[in-house]
């Protein structure tokens, strides 16, 4: 049950695979949350997280994937 905004994107990853990602604001176990859906060449994945979990995940990924930072 959607309660808000839905955003999505399609892109080609580093392996050359087409990937589709969608995030939608929805109730997750009765509280505001986000449902993440990722589909690639071999499988689909869905993850339901609360809003606070989404905020923490965003902060963590922002630290890890800073522009100009090289992955090792």
Secondary structure, 3 states (H helix, E strand, C coil): CEEEEEEEEEEECCCCCEEEEEEEEEEECCEEEEEEEEECCCCEEEEEEEHHHHHHHHHHHHHHCCCCCCCC
